[in-house]
Amino acid sequence: MTAGVWMDLTVLERKKYNSLSEALDLTGQIGEALDRSDQVSVRMLVAMRQDPILHLEEVGRTGSARRGSLSEEDQERVAALLAGA
């Protein structure tokens, strides 16, 4: 596996992390708005949360396609690294 491919996969994982963090933050804000019974804020935050979720799905598809283009040995290596090995 070349350094460029590894860098691409690393960037995709970072984007995935950023999208998850944003969705988690918005989810916390939704919880706070629900505690305040602020339905307007809840609706707005739910709509805002859709963007990072869609971005997360897109990044996941891109990462899967990129990993699928690797050799079987490199796929196993990447899977192990993503699992924390």
Secondary structure, 3 states (H helix, E strand, C coil): CCHHHHHHHHHHHHHHHHHHHHHHHHHHHHHHHHHCCCHHHHHHHHHHHHHHHHHHHHHHHHHHHHHHCCCHHHHHHHHHHHCCC
